[in-house]
Structure formats: structure tokens, C-alpha cells
Amino acid sequence: MTKVELNGVNKTENFTLVNNFKGYRNKEDKTSIADGWMIEGSRNVLLTTTGTIKPRGGYVRLGQDSTTISPILSSYDWERRNSDYRNLRAGNEKLQFISDSVWYDLLTGLSDNVLFRYTDWWDNTELKAVLLMVNGTENIYEWSGGATTYASDATTTLTKEGTTTWAEEGFYNIDNDIGDSTTQFTITNPSGTTFRYTYTSVGTDPLITSVTFAIGMKVYIKAQNFNAGNNGVFTITGAGTDYFEITNASGVAEDTKTIGTGFITLQPNQIRLGDVTHTYHGGASTTTLTNIIPNITPATAGDIIFQEVKTVPVGNFGYNSGFTFNPSKIDNIANFKQQLYVYDNDLRYIYISKTNEYKTFTFTTPTRLVGEGALVTLDGSPRAILMQENTVYISASENQWYTIKFTLSSDNVYEDIEIERLKTAYSKGARSQEYTTKVMNDIYFINFEPIMDSLGRVASISDTPQTTNLSDPIRNDFDAYNFEDGSIFYYKNFVYIAIPKEGIVRIFNLAETCWEAPQLLPISRFSVIDGELCGHSYISPITYKLFTGTKDDQDPDDATTGTAIDALAIFSYQNFGYRDQSKHFNEYFVEGYIKENTDLTCGINYEIDGLNGIIEKTINGSDTTVVWIKTDDSSFGKTAIGTNPLGGTLTKNTSIYTNPLTLNKFRIIFTIPRAGGFFEYASFFKTKEVDYDWEILAFGPLVTVSPNNNAQIKQ
């Protein structure tokens, strides 16, 4: 090999290759970053599990398309039982869930109140999990998640497909009847279409108060002895001791009527079939629901039927007598050991429910009994609440973090609640609930600095939770972002951060402890649906499967749709260890993998930002002089014996982000004019066409010292 002299040192004339890729950085001067890092300007490329760099996968629509301009602002993946999930999203004034790739409306007419928060709750009466949801209004919404398909009906009864019961499919089975056949009412008409049902003190007491019959709750009346006009499903408009009121244009005043063989049910169970909501009473323990109103319109076998959401107003909750600071709305919700935590972020309180009773927040004073409700006062308005291990973490204001712990008395009768404010600094609080996520034993969150921090115990330091700055390597990027409406999500050893105002998703690779290059994606929230990572759009009410295929915004039913992925990998500047020496080269080596249809642009920036010239070369994926093209089929007679395995197609095991594609190995040496000299240079690789795919394995020049001996910078 030829010997050359570089800065007075004899060196063998070999290509100086970069083949150890480390991720992306944007903190230091980009001419001082070590070899193998991608730098500012890079986008839509990823570090693969095999250590190469390649374009990210595309995204494919999941469910209905939409041209409406309205973002998805909340989502939740609810594990009901045995890894059976219900995936929800909210936006465009709707709360929806997905089934068989179709999004169905659970709640509509929500206006701007689509920022839902969610928690799982075990119903000890129904003996099933239910989902509790809040959206900054005066209600908690409860959903059982039941969904099944239609078989047949008999007007007021409805039979499902299959042999499982309605209850086994997650539908409500218990009817909350008040009173009994002996309970007597007088029905009056105080004004207009308002009708009042007053318990006459005859028969079993129905226990009617303004709390048990809170305004906004529903009631299903089907009393044997009432006038038919007084039966039906109504919304409560008023209540007090022994009476409730509803609006009913068909109501009839009548005196001293007992329920008889019928019933009055508070918060009745309802289902949706097509566009119609039906109320049922009984039959959920079988395959046929009964007492259905309105009458069923025959449907088509296989049509979906799902449980309607129940609305529980804050007026239905129990608080200590004399409280003057009960919440007027609920902005967040969490469950810790079957005690519900809620707050109104206009107040400084955390309300904790009684064990197993999420509507009851009362407690004994001055000494609280085990399992009772509780009230916690903070130094600022709460923003986020998470449960990790045996600790409740709460973030408040822009600066505060707290933990809540419970301590039993020695006789296990009383329980003390201790709230501890952690030692944190200015702007160290979580930006929102959506900007927090649990990662193994830690909490990851975006604070107001802005920084991505982890909060957890560092064994070598202290048993007290510590914060760790994880976003420092991309500090310049974080400082420039508008984080409004975004979220953070952990999945399979990666932390995903949606920054929708910027149209960017950032990814922290936990396995390699590095950041990926910015991903240009219009995403606000994440979900895992049928085992695949999905993103919900910040532009329209659309959901996408992420990192799949080689096009963006593809219609799953039309392979011709979709747009090009703008992939660009720019690597850190190299000076080969000699910042003060001018170098040059006329040969440049690149090795990697490429799809046969792809034209990959390889570029060189001489000096910072290419101010001393930019050279671009193209690698053609079908050029057999530099690309080793594999056949799609290795069956006998297609290739020479011994070239490939016998039988089957050949597929390379590519990144976890994309579908496996057959990529061909390439090696190429570009001949480049040896003009002048340079002190530092940066390599880049780019494509912007649909269905292109490639990976970079190694690159580098055959560099030598420049003969001009730094003349251009001498004065």
C-alpha cells in the first residue's frame, strides 16, 4: 500500500471509514462532535437494531379517513381483562373507540372538551373492570367496554351472536332499581313540562335525595300502575328529599301510585345499535336482553352493538358536611389501590375516595379511619398524577413534585396520610398529564425548562426520588420547540415524544441511550392497537399505524396512495484528528444496502454548511456493477447451486421500525476531483421518493494531507 504523510506522520493509504453509528446530537458545536453522530438537519432516519442508519417506515391510515380539520387531543389503551384492549381517542367533539378498524362514537357534542383523562376501576357490584373518564367538565364518565354483534330481536328483546352472555362480553348486568313494588309516588306538574315524582312515605323507601338523584343522571321508569305517559327514560332536572323531577311533554299528574310489577332504575344500562340508543332492564346474564326501549328496528346479523357510556355528575358525589371547596369540574383522575384520586386544577386540592367507592370522598375527623376518603392540600394547582410502585406522585404548578404515602396505626384501625414535597428546582414540574409516562421503575416527563427528566430512585445516591436530565444531548432542539398539546409515550424500549405544534416526533432509544433524528410526523397522541404502534393526527381525526411501509399517509386499501418520505442523514464533521491541517481526497467509499428501485444521493459538504462546495453522487439500486442483487426466489434452477438457500424468498431482517424488505448489498467508490483542500467535511445521505429504501453501513474517504500546506489561511 502507498505510504503518505499526514501532519508529519507516515500513514498507510486506507479509507478512513465511519461505521459505528451512535444516534443524533444537537448540543455541541457540530464540528466538534465525534464521528458517527447525526447532526442538525437530519430527519426521518433511524438507527436500526443492526447498527445501520436507514429511513423510517411510513404511516398508514387505520380506520376512517377524514377531511375535517380537528386534532385528536387524547387517547387511551384500556386493558380490560386478559390482554383484551379497548383503544379510545377523542377529538372533533367526539369520544370514540375502535373495533375491526372502524372508529365508533361513544360520546358526541363535546365541543372543545375532548382532553380526556382515564383510569381503570374494579366494580365490586358488577364484578368487572370499568373505565372512568373525565374531561374538565362536571362529570365522570363510566364505560364497561362491552361490545358484541347482533343476531336477532323481538322488538323489546335483543339476542346477541355466539354463546357467551352479554355480561361475559362486558355489558352491565346489575340494574340499580330504587324502591320495590310497594313504593308509592304522587306525580305532579309544577310548571310547563316539568313533572315531579314524590315518594308518599308508603312502601319501601327509595332513598331519594339531591345527591342520590343528582341533576344530569338518567332514570328508567316502567311502573305497572303509572299512566303510560309517565313511563320512559328521562334525565333528572331537579331533586330533593323524597322527590325528583324530569322533563316530559307527555306526563300526566296522578296520585298515590305504586310501582307494582314494574321498576324505577337509576342510571339504567344502555346500548347502541346503529345510530339508536336503547335502554334495557334484565337479561344480561343470558344471550337475550329484555325490557328494551325504544323498540328494536331489525338489523343485519353481525352488526356491532356496544355499551353506552354512563354520565355521573359531581353532584352525585359525597363529601364531608360543611366543605365549601368541592370541585365544580374534574380535570384529572387516577386509581391507586381502589381509591380514586381526582382534582379540579383551579383548586389546590387532591380528593381521594373511599376504598371501592369512587363517588364517596368522606372521612372521619380528626382521626381518619383506614380506607376512608381524604383531602390533600398542595402549594400549587395540580397538573399531573401518577402511581409508581407504592407511591403516588403529584406534580403541581410549574415547579413542584409531591409524594403521598399512607401509614397504618399500630392497631390497623387508623391511617395517616403523609404528603411530602420533593426537592425540585424552578420549572421542574411536569407540563401536563400527557407529558408524563412510566418507564419501568421511573417516571419520564417533560418539564418547563424544557427538559425530558426521569424521576425515580437512584440506589447509589438516596432512597429519595431523584431527577435526571435525559434531553441534554439535544438541548438546542428542545429549547426551540413549542410543546403545546403534545404527549410522551413509552413502548418497547423507546420513549416517543409528540410535539404537534412543530409537526415533529422525537424518539429516545433506551437500548442505545441515545436520541434518534427528528421524525416529521403530524402526531399528537400514541396508542398500541392490535400490537402495533399507532399515532393520532394533530391535523384531522385520523389514526395511523406508524413506522410501516415506505410511504406516508397511505390508504390501506389503495397501494397507489401515499407521499414520499423526506429522509436525510447528515453526519458530524470530520477533521481526521487534525483541525489545523488541510486535507484532500479523490476517492470516497460507501457500503450499505439498497432497494432495487432506489436512487440514493450521497453528498459531501466541504467546510461548515458546505461553504467551500457541495458534491452529490447517486447510487442506483439496479446498478449491478456495484449492487449485489438477490433474486426474489431461490428455488431450484433460478440461481447457481450454492449461491442461495434452497427454496423460499430471501428477506433481510431489518429494523423494528419497518416491515421486512429485501435489500441488496452494495459497495461503491466514487471518484471525486481533488480540488484545493479542506479542513473538515460532513457526509450526508438523502432520498425523497415513494417506496425508496436503503441502509448505510459504512462510509469514508481516502484522505491525505493537502499539498497546499495550509496556504489559504496563512496571512
TORLOMAR-251326 format. One record per residue (C-alpha): residue in three letters; y, z, x. Coordinates in steps of 0.02 Angstrom, whole numbers, padded with zeros to 5 digits, always signed. Layout:
<atoms>
ALAYZX ...
</atoms>
This chain:
<atoms>
MET+00000+00000+00000 THR+00178-00033+00056 LYS+00273+00112+00130 VAL+00455+00133+00078 GLU+00587+00261+00124 LEU+00673+00361-00013 ASN+00804+00485+00046 GLY+00730+00485+00219 VAL+00553+00519+00160 ASN+00413+00392+00176 LYS+00326+00365+00009 THR+00182+00257-00050 GLU+00245+00120-00165 ASN+00164+00179-00328 PHE+00231+00176-00504 THR+00314+00341-00548 LEU+00240+00374-00718 VAL+00284+00490-00862 ASN+00126+00533-00958 ASN+00148+00715-01007 PHE+00250+00715-01168 LYS+00324+00881-01223 GLY+00419+00852-01384 TYR+00608+00846-01414 ARG+00757+00945-01349 ASN+00944+00943-01380 LYS+01024+01088-01290 GLU+01046+01048-01106 ASP+01137+00901-01029 LYS+01022+00754-01064 THR+01022+00703-00881 SER+00954+00874-00831 ILE+00804+00885-00947 ALA+00631+00873-00868 ASP+00529+00714-00881 GLY+00430+00686-01041 TRP+00552+00759-01165 MET+00630+00653-01302 ILE+00818+00672-01322 GLU+00958+00648-01448 GLY+00947+00483-01540 SER+00759+00490-01558 ARG+00696+00482-01737 ASN+00541+00457-01841 VAL+00420+00479-01696 LEU+00296+00619-01666 LEU+00191+00699-01531 THR+00010+00665-01578 THR-00139+00781-01560 THR-00198+00672-01416 GLY-00034+00691-01321 THR+00041+00521-01355 ILE+00204+00475-01443 LYS+00198+00367-01599 PRO+00294+00327-01759 ARG+00272+00448-01901 GLY+00173+00397-02052 GLY+00267+00336-02205 TYR+00280+00410-02378 VAL+00200+00353-02540 ARG+00255+00397-02716 LEU+00150+00524-02809 GLY+00171+00519-02996 GLN+00305+00431-03096 ASP+00445+00332-03016 SER+00623+00362-03072 THR+00795+00284-03051 THR+00884+00442-03108 ILE+00999+00519-02978 SER+00950+00702-02983 PRO+00871+00809-02846 ILE+00715+00916-02852 LEU+00777+01091-02811 SER+00621+01198-02823 SER+00433+01183-02808 TYR+00282+01297-02802 ASP+00097+01282-02767 TRP+00012+01412-02876 GLU-00166+01459-02833 ARG-00238+01517-03000 ARG-00417+01555-02951 ASN-00549+01494-02830 SER-00430+01373-02745 ASP-00384+01293-02912 TYR-00199+01249-02897 ARG-00057+01208-03014 ASN+00084+01117-02924 LEU+00257+01132-03001 ARG+00428+01057-02969 ALA+00598+01074-03053 GLY+00744+00953-03060 ASN+00832+00834-03179 GLU+00846+00978-03306 LYS+00655+00996-03312 LEU+00515+01106-03250 GLN+00355+01004-03227 PHE+00177+01016-03166 ILE+00063+00878-03103 SER-00110+00831-03167 ASP-00205+00674-03115 SER-00048+00605-03030 VAL+00060+00624-03186 TRP+00205+00747-03199 TYR+00212+00837-03368 ASP+00363+00930-03439 LEU+00342+01118-03457 LEU+00524+01158-03493 THR+00666+01038-03533 GLY+00852+01051-03566 LEU+00877+01169-03419 SER+01046+01096-03371 ASP+01085+01150-03192 ASN+00965+01298-03197 VAL+00824+01215-03101 LEU+00822+01330-02948 PHE+00663+01421-02999 ARG+00579+01561-02901 TYR+00397+01603-02936 THR+00265+01737-02915 ASP+00084+01764-02964 TRP+00040+01906-03084 TRP-00126+01975-03144 ASP-00130+02004-03333 ASN-00244+02153-03364 THR-00250+02115-03550 GLU-00293+01931-03538 LEU-00392+01963-03378 LYS-00318+01810-03295 ALA-00181+01763-03174 VAL-00016+01704-03247 LEU+00135+01630-03161 LEU+00303+01717-03181 MET+00460+01613-03152 VAL+00648+01644-03152 ASN+00795+01526-03135 GLY+00954+01629-03135 THR+00957+01648-03324 GLU+00923+01799-03436 ASN+00737+01758-03447 ILE+00572+01775-03359 TYR+00458+01629-03398 GLU+00270+01658-03406 TRP+00136+01524-03395 SER-00052+01538-03396 GLY-00078+01366-03318 GLY-00206+01315-03448 ALA-00241+01127-03457 THR-00385+01031-03535 THR-00420+00872-03635 TYR-00431+00828-03819 ALA-00597+00797-03908 SER-00562+00809-04096 ASP-00466+00903-04230 ALA-00474+00954-04412 THR-00287+00964-04450 THR-00268+01152-04418 THR-00404+01167-04287 LEU-00420+01083-04118 THR-00577+01056-04012 LYS-00571+01026-03826 GLU-00685+00917-03721 GLY-00826+01000-03623 THR-00924+01159-03648 THR-00804+01283-03568 THR-00697+01386-03685 TRP-00509+01373-03697 ALA-00494+01543-03614 GLU-00605+01488-03471 GLU-00486+01343-03442 GLY-00341+01466-03425 PHE-00270+01469-03602 TYR-00208+01630-03680 ASN-00343+01718-03779 ILE-00258+01875-03846 ASP-00144+01872-03998 ASN-00005+02003-03995 ASP-00014+02050-04180 ILE+00102+02184-04248 GLY+00052+02299-04390 ASP-00101+02254-04495 SER-00148+02204-04672 THR-00067+02363-04743 THR+00102+02341-04659 GLN+00236+02310-04790 PHE+00402+02218-04774 THR+00553+02182-04880 ILE+00635+02015-04840 THR+00821+01998-04870 ASN+00955+01865-04841 PRO+01106+01949-04758 SER+01201+01786-04740 GLY+01180+01598-04730 THR+01007+01552-04665 THR+00978+01721-04584 PHE+00829+01817-04654 ARG+00789+01997-04612 TYR+00611+02068-04615 THR+00620+02257-04636 TYR+00471+02373-04621 THR+00469+02486-04775 SER+00375+02629-04691 VAL+00221+02584-04793 GLY+00062+02545-04696 THR+00036+02536-04508 ASP+00200+02547-04410 PRO+00236+02380-04320 LEU+00348+02473-04195 ILE+00497+02357-04212 THR+00648+02393-04101 SER+00784+02288-04020 VAL+00681+02295-03859 THR+00508+02253-03926 PHE+00583+02114-04034 ALA+00716+02055-03912 ILE+00831+01911-03957 GLY+00756+01748-03899 MET+00573+01796-03922 LYS+00463+01697-04040 VAL+00365+01761-04190 TYR+00224+01676-04286 ILE+00217+01735-04468 LYS+00068+01692-04577 ALA+00060+01834-04703 GLN-00056+01815-04853 ASN+00065+01896-04976 PHE+00230+01821-04914 ASN+00310+01673-05000 ALA+00258+01515-04907 GLY+00440+01485-04859 ASN+00440+01648-04761 ASN+00294+01597-04651 GLY+00308+01493-04494 VAL+00357+01503-04311 PHE+00533+01567-04281 THR+00648+01629-04142 ILE+00714+01806-04159 THR+00904+01811-04178 GLY+00927+01997-04205 ALA+00829+02160-04213 GLY+00845+02348-04231 THR+00741+02495-04282 ASP+00610+02435-04408 TYR+00683+02260-04434 PHE+00700+02089-04355 GLU+00799+01934-04405 ILE+00764+01749-04393 THR+00848+01587-04447 ASN+00754+01500-04588 ALA+00832+01372-04706 SER+00677+01385-04817 GLY+00674+01575-04827 VAL+00654+01671-04991 ALA+00708+01851-05023 GLU+00566+01961-05085 ASP+00524+02147-05093 THR+00379+02255-05033 LYS+00255+02125-04975 THR+00108+02172-04863 ILE+00038+02058-04729 GLY-00133+02056-04811 THR-00265+01947-04731 GLY-00136+01856-04626 PHE-00041+01911-04471 ILE+00127+01926-04385 THR+00113+01885-04200 LEU+00247+01918-04071 GLN+00261+01792-03929 PRO+00124+01682-04003 ASN+00015+01567-03900 GLN+00066+01385-03899 ILE+00001+01220-03831 ARG+00071+01046-03803 LEU-00021+00891-03863 GLY+00078+00733-03834 ASP+00260+00772-03874 VAL+00220+00906-04003 THR+00212+01094-03978 HIS+00078+01180-04083 THR+00054+01365-04112 TYR-00121+01436-04127 HIS-00198+01603-04176 GLY-00380+01631-04130 GLY-00522+01526-04064 ALA-00479+01529-03879 SER-00643+01616-03840 THR-00731+01461-03908 THR-00703+01273-03889 THR-00601+01264-04051 LEU-00428+01338-04080 THR-00385+01395-04257 ASN-00234+01430-04370 ILE-00135+01288-04290 ILE+00039+01239-04349 PRO+00108+01111-04370 ASN-00043+01007-04421 ILE-00126+00908-04282 THR-00096+00720-04277 PRO-00259+00644-04214 ALA-00251+00599-04031 THR-00360+00498-03912 ALA-00510+00579-03830 GLY-00462+00630-03654 ASP-00276+00658-03690 ILE-00209+00808-03596 ILE-00172+00973-03683 PHE-00084+01112-03590 GLN-00019+01287-03619 GLU+00163+01306-03664 VAL+00274+01424-03565 LYS+00322+01591-03644 THR+00502+01649-03631 VAL+00529+01835-03602 PRO+00714+01885-03613 VAL+00785+02029-03510 GLY+00818+02119-03674 ASN+00630+02146-03686 PHE+00626+02250-03526 GLY+00625+02438-03520 TYR+00748+02532-03407 ASN+00796+02714-03387 SER+00906+02779-03526 GLY+01090+02778-03478 PHE+01080+02636-03350 THR+01242+02537-03355 PHE+01193+02412-03220 ASN+01043+02323-03295 PRO+01033+02141-03239 SER+01110+02011-03354 LYS+01011+01874-03265 ILE+00867+01864-03144 ASP+00888+01762-02986 ASN+00729+01805-02892 ILE+00557+01877-02920 ALA+00411+01940-02815 ASN+00250+02036-02839 PHE+00188+02171-02721 LYS+00030+02265-02768 GLN+00054+02227-02954 GLN+00232+02290-02958 LEU+00365+02161-02999 TYR+00524+02152-02894 VAL+00675+02065-02972 TYR+00860+02057-02939 ASP+01023+01988-03004 ASN+01115+01925-02849 ASP+01281+01978-02923 LEU+01223+02159-02907 ARG+01160+02260-02758 TYR+01000+02323-02838 ILE+00816+02284-02825 TYR+00723+02326-02985 ILE+00539+02374-02964 SER+00423+02377-03114 LYS+00286+02497-03162 THR+00115+02452-03093 ASN+00031+02320-03203 GLU+00179+02317-03325 TYR+00306+02189-03269 LYS+00426+02222-03414 THR+00441+02409-03383 PHE+00559+02472-03247 THR+00574+02655-03299 PHE+00539+02803-03184 THR+00545+02992-03186 THR+00693+03081-03107 PRO+00724+03170-02994 THR+00544+03151-02930 ARG+00460+02983-02958 LEU+00276+02977-03006 VAL+00151+02860-02923 GLY+00153+02685-02998 GLU+00314+02706-03095 GLY+00460+02586-03087 ALA+00600+02609-02962 LEU+00777+02559-02917 VAL+00832+02519-02739 THR+01015+02504-02689 LEU+01066+02390-02545 ASP+01226+02371-02443 GLY+01247+02191-02497 SER+01191+02065-02627 PRO+01008+02015-02604 ARG+00964+01837-02552 ALA+00778+01838-02515 ILE+00625+01947-02537 LEU+00454+01927-02454 MET+00295+02029-02440 GLN+00205+02032-02274 GLU+00059+02146-02229 ASN+00100+02313-02313 THR+00287+02291-02303 VAL+00419+02222-02421 TYR+00558+02129-02328 ILE+00726+02100-02411 SER+00873+02000-02342 ALA+01047+02035-02411 SER+01222+01972-02383 GLU+01235+01860-02229 ASN+01186+01995-02105 GLN+01058+02116-02174 TRP+00870+02141-02171 TYR+00778+02287-02250 THR+00602+02351-02266 ILE+00536+02454-02412 LYS+00391+02574-02389 PHE+00302+02693-02507 THR+00243+02867-02457 LEU+00124+02972-02564 SER+00142+03158-02584 SER+00002+03267-02516 ASP-00072+03286-02691 ASN-00057+03098-02727 VAL+00048+03133-02883 TYR+00221+03084-02822 GLU+00277+02934-02722 ASP+00433+02920-02616 ILE+00519+02753-02587 GLU+00600+02731-02417 ILE+00719+02587-02382 GLU+00761+02554-02200 ARG+00897+02437-02142 LEU+00839+02344-01987 LYS+00948+02324-01834 THR+01013+02148-01850 ALA+01173+02061-01799 TYR+01309+01964-01886 SER+01246+01807-01978 LYS+01063+01856-01952 GLY+01020+01863-02137 ALA+00916+01729-02224 ARG+01018+01588-02301 SER+00912+01587-02459 GLN+00738+01622-02526 GLU+00696+01439-02496 TYR+00739+01456-02312 THR+00604+01588-02285 THR+00418+01564-02260 LYS+00269+01665-02200 VAL+00182+01609-02040 MET+00028+01712-02001 ASN+00096+01887-01964 ASP+00280+01837-01956 ILE+00419+01780-02069 TYR+00512+01624-02015 PHE+00686+01595-02087 ILE+00849+01501-02062 ASN+00997+01616-02042 PHE+01185+01590-02049 GLU+01214+01561-01862 PRO+01121+01441-01895 ILE+00956+01478-01806 MET+00773+01475-01852 ASP+00716+01652-01819 SER+00548+01737-01833 LEU+00538+01915-01896 GLY+00385+02018-01854 ARG+00311+02148-01740 VAL+00309+02116-01554 ALA+00173+02232-01489 SER+00239+02245-01313 ILE+00413+02295-01375 SER+00403+02405-01528 ASP+00318+02437-01693 THR+00486+02396-01774 PRO+00501+02214-01831 GLN+00592+02105-01705 THR+00680+01937-01723 THR+00652+01791-01605 ASN+00762+01635-01591 LEU+00648+01482-01607 SER+00776+01343-01629 ASP+00869+01366-01464 PRO+00793+01207-01387 ILE+00881+01103-01522 ARG+01038+01209-01535 ASN+01157+01061-01537 ASP+01067+00985-01685 PHE+01064+01147-01784 ASP+01248+01178-01753 ALA+01291+01008-01830 TYR+01185+01021-01988 ASN+01237+01062-02166 PHE+01091+01169-02227 GLU+01141+01175-02411 ASP+00997+01154-02537 GLY+00862+01149-02402 SER+00698+01239-02376 ILE+00568+01289-02247 PHE+00379+01271-02266 TYR+00227+01313-02161 TYR+00071+01204-02164 LYS-00071+01183-02040 ASN+00015+01250-01885 PHE+00179+01159-01916 VAL+00342+01226-01988 TYR+00438+01097-02089 ILE+00624+01115-02123 ALA+00705+01005-02256 ILE+00891+00979-02226 PRO+00928+00867-02375 LYS+01117+00851-02352 GLU+01078+00765-02187 GLY+00927+00668-02251 ILE+00825+00748-02111 VAL+00664+00847-02094 ARG+00638+00948-01935 ILE+00463+00998-01878 PHE+00417+01142-01763 ASN+00248+01114-01682 LEU+00169+01286-01664 ALA+00019+01223-01565 GLU+00129+01147-01429 THR+00275+01269-01457 CYS+00399+01126-01465 TRP+00510+01032-01586 GLU+00472+00857-01645 ALA+00607+00724-01652 PRO+00711+00719-01813 GLN+00624+00636-01960 LEU+00734+00535-02078 LEU+00663+00587-02246 PRO+00754+00616-02413 ILE+00662+00780-02447 SER+00720+00947-02516 ARG+00556+01040-02550 PHE+00375+01033-02494 SER+00207+01054-02581 VAL+00024+01035-02539 ILE-00055+00934-02680 ASP-00241+00897-02676 GLY-00243+00949-02494 GLU-00104+00830-02440 LEU+00071+00875-02381 CYS+00199+00810-02506 GLY+00388+00808-02514 HIS+00502+00815-02666 SER+00652+00700-02662 TYR+00832+00760-02649 ILE+00892+00596-02724 SER+00785+00569-02879 PRO+00650+00665-02974 ILE+00512+00586-02867 THR+00374+00663-02762 TYR+00296+00581-02609 LYS+00139+00600-02506 LEU+00208+00621-02331 PHE+00152+00551-02163 THR+00035+00422-02235 GLY+00027+00235-02209 THR+00154+00132-02112 LYS+00294+00108-02240 ASP+00421+00217-02328 ASP+00438+00232-02517 GLN+00281+00135-02556 ASP+00216+00117-02733 PRO+00033+00171-02726 ASP-00013+00032-02847 ASP+00079-00107-02755 ALA+00045-00128-02569 THR+00187-00255-02555 THR+00319-00123-02588 GLY+00399-00007-02462 THR+00529-00011-02324 ALA+00521-00011-02134 ILE+00511+00149-02034 ASP+00652+00155-01907 ALA+00558+00229-01759 LEU+00648+00264-01595 ALA+00589+00371-01448 ILE+00721+00398-01313 PHE+00660+00495-01161 SER+00759+00606-01045 TYR+00849+00530-00897 GLN+00755+00518-00734 ASN+00827+00526-00559 PHE+00660+00548-00469 GLY+00717+00710-00388 TYR+00869+00634-00304 ARG+01029+00644-00407 ASP+01134+00587-00259 GLN+01034+00432-00212 SER+01048+00258-00285 LYS+00880+00184-00332 HIS+00816+00020-00399 PHE+00656-00063-00460 ASN+00598-00233-00517 GLU+00433-00186-00597 TYR+00404-00072-00746 PHE+00235-00014-00813 VAL+00193+00035-00992 GLU+00024+00090-01061 GLY-00024+00133-01237 TYR-00100+00072-01400 ILE-00033-00056-01521 LYS-00073-00134-01689 GLU-00107-00320-01679 ASN+00041-00369-01790 THR+00168-00260-01697 ASP+00310-00311-01582 LEU+00358-00155-01484 THR+00528-00153-01399 CYS+00530-00064-01231 GLY+00703-00027-01164 ILE+00791+00042-01011 ASN+00964+00124-01010 TYR+01040+00115-00837 GLU+01155+00265-00813 ILE+01205+00378-00958 ASP+01203+00291-01128 GLY+01163+00126-01042 LEU+01340+00107-00975 ASN+01276+00013-00823 GLY+01168-00103-00926 ILE+01027-00105-01053 ILE+00868-00205-01033 GLU+00746-00234-01176 LYS+00572-00309-01165 THR+00443-00342-01301 ILE+00257-00304-01308 ASN+00168-00419-01430 GLY+00017-00336-01508 SER-00079-00500-01514 ASP-00048-00548-01332 THR-00224-00547-01262 THR-00161-00557-01083 VAL-00104-00376-01093 VAL-00189-00310-01252 TRP-00375-00275-01264 ILE-00404-00325-01444 LYS-00556-00249-01526 THR-00649-00339-01664 ASP-00649-00259-01835 ASP-00837-00268-01843 SER-00962-00232-01705 SER-01113-00296-01798 PHE-01242-00395-01701 GLY-01180-00564-01640 LYS-00993-00529-01662 THR-00968-00463-01484 ALA-01062-00464-01321 ILE-01204-00338-01311 GLY-01143-00176-01233 THR-00960-00207-01274 ASN-00955-00100-01432 PRO-01070+00016-01528 LEU-01195-00072-01640 GLY-01138-00076-01822 GLY-00986-00015-01916 THR-00799-00034-01895 LEU-00705+00037-01748 THR-00568+00162-01786 LYS-00466+00262-01663 ASN-00441+00446-01701 THR-00252+00453-01716 SER-00125+00587-01758 ILE-00147+00710-01900 TYR+00011+00637-01975 THR-00055+00464-02014 ASN-00205+00377-02086 PRO-00326+00319-01950 LEU-00285+00142-01896 THR-00369+00026-01772 LEU-00251+00015-01624 ASN-00286-00089-01470 LYS-00260-00031-01291 PHE-00125-00118-01189 ARG-00060-00114-01011 ILE+00088-00215-00955 ILE+00202-00231-00804 PHE+00372-00303-00841 THR+00463-00395-00703 ILE+00646-00344-00703 PRO+00789-00414-00599 ARG+00828-00297-00454 ALA+01016-00297-00483 GLY+01127-00169-00398 GLY+01064+00009-00408 PHE+01062+00159-00523 PHE+01065+00348-00505 GLU+00974+00388-00667 TYR+00893+00292-00807 ALA+00813+00327-00977 SER+00670+00235-01061 PHE+00659+00204-01247 PHE+00535+00126-01369 LYS+00576+00065-01543 THR+00518-00032-01696 LYS+00590-00060-01869 GLU+00471-00165-01972 VAL+00344-00126-02108 ASP+00164-00097-02056 TYR+00201-00082-01870 ASP+00107+00049-01771 TRP+00095+00097-01588 GLU+00070+00241-01466 ILE+00144+00269-01293 LEU+00026+00342-01165 ALA+00123+00318-01002 PHE+00272+00225-00932 GLY+00372+00214-00771 PRO+00447+00101-00637 LEU+00400+00052-00461 VAL+00554+00136-00390 THR+00626+00126-00215 VAL+00787+00177-00131 SER+00929+00055-00159 PRO+00988-00042-00006 ASN+01171-00022-00055 ASN+01163+00157+00013 ASN+01274+00230-00125 ALA+01417+00115-00079 GLN+01478+00104-00258 ILE+01525+00288-00267 LYS+01598+00309-00093 GLN+01787+00324-00075 
</atoms>
